[in-house]
Amino acid sequence: QVQLVESGGGLVQPGGSLRLSCAASGSIFSIYAMGWYRQAPGKQRELVAVISSGGSTSAADSVKGRFTISRDNAKNTVFLQMNSLKPEDTAVYYCKADVLSVKRMDYWGKGTLVTVSS
């Protein structure tokens, strides 16, 4: 069994920064892509950024130049550095990982709330 636990969310003023972390634990043989998604109230969940096991990254146009995804493979952890935050970044942020455990499948964390408000 695999668990993903996010941390680092909170309340921040517009223009501020936050760093999210997501640690994977359990019976893990390998982790492939890891990513961050978000869901704002009344909206569908959307991709924020993704990183491959080799470090290649991709991000949504809405966050390019402001958010940076990275990972520490030794610690099975993915990070999301969020700078120049805007009120429209307010959402629950979820971590997803493509994990080979008993079988290969996607696992999700329970989410961490980011609120950008003055």
C-alpha positions in Angstrom: 0.0 0.0 0.0 1.2 3.5 -0.9 0.4 6.8 0.8 1.0 10.3 -0.4 0.9 13.1 2.2 1.0 16.8 1.2 2.1 19.6 3.4 2.9 23.3 3.2 -0.5 24.8 2.4 -1.9 27.8 4.2 -3.0 31.5 3.9 -0.7 33.9 2.0 -1.1 37.4 0.7 -1.1 38.2 -3.0 2.5 38.3 -4.3 3.7 35.9 -1.6 5.2 32.5 -1.8 4.6 29.0 -0.5 6.4 25.7 -0.9 4.3 22.5 -1.0 5.8 19.1 -0.3 4.4 15.6 -1.0 6.0 12.5 0.4 5.3 9.0 -0.8 5.6 6.1 1.6 4.8 2.4 1.7 5.6 -0.6 -0.5 7.3 1.3 -3.3 9.5 -0.3 -5.9 9.7 2.7 -8.2 8.0 6.1 -8.8 7.6 7.4 -12.3 6.0 10.7 -12.9 4.9 12.9 -10.0 2.6 15.9 -10.3 0.6 18.6 -8.7 -3.1 19.3 -9.5 -5.5 21.8 -8.0 -9.2 22.2 -7.6 -10.8 25.6 -6.9 -14.3 25.8 -5.5 -16.9 25.1 -8.2 -14.2 24.1 -10.7 -12.8 20.9 -12.1 -9.4 19.6 -11.0 -6.6 20.8 -13.2 -3.0 19.9 -13.8 -0.6 22.4 -12.4 2.8 20.8 -13.1 4.4 17.4 -13.6 7.9 16.0 -13.4 9.3 12.8 -14.8 11.6 10.4 -12.9 14.4 11.9 -15.0 13.6 15.4 -14.0 11.8 16.7 -17.1 9.0 19.1 -16.2 5.9 20.6 -17.7 3.6 23.2 -16.3 0.2 24.8 -17.0 0.4 28.1 -18.8 -1.3 29.9 -15.9 1.6 29.1 -13.6 4.7 29.2 -15.9 7.3 31.5 -14.6 5.8 31.5 -11.1 5.7 27.9 -10.0 8.5 25.4 -10.1 8.2 21.6 -9.6 11.1 19.5 -8.3 11.7 16.2 -6.7 14.0 14.3 -4.4 14.0 10.7 -5.7 16.0 9.5 -2.7 13.2 10.7 -0.4 10.3 9.9 -2.7 9.2 13.5 -2.4 8.0 16.1 -4.9 7.9 19.8 -4.2 6.0 22.8 -5.7 7.6 26.2 -5.2 4.9 28.8 -5.7 5.9 32.5 -6.1 4.0 35.6 -7.0 0.8 34.0 -5.8 -2.5 35.4 -7.0 -6.0 35.1 -5.6 -6.9 32.8 -8.5 -4.3 30.3 -7.3 -6.6 29.6 -4.3 -7.5 25.9 -4.4 -6.9 22.6 -2.8 -3.6 21.3 -4.2 -3.3 17.5 -4.7 -0.2 15.4 -5.3 -0.3 12.5 -7.7 2.3 9.8 -8.3 2.6 7.0 -10.8 3.9 4.2 -8.6 5.1 0.7 -9.1 4.1 -1.2 -5.9 2.2 -4.5 -6.0 1.2 -3.2 -9.4 1.7 0.0 -11.3 -1.0 2.7 -10.7 -1.7 6.3 -9.9 -1.9 7.3 -6.2 -3.4 10.6 -4.9 -2.8 12.5 -1.7 -5.7 14.0 0.2 -4.8 17.6 -0.6 -3.6 20.7 1.1 -5.5 24.1 1.0 -3.8 27.2 -0.4 -5.6 30.4 0.1 -4.3 33.6 -1.4 -6.0 36.6 0.1 -5.3 40.0 1.6 
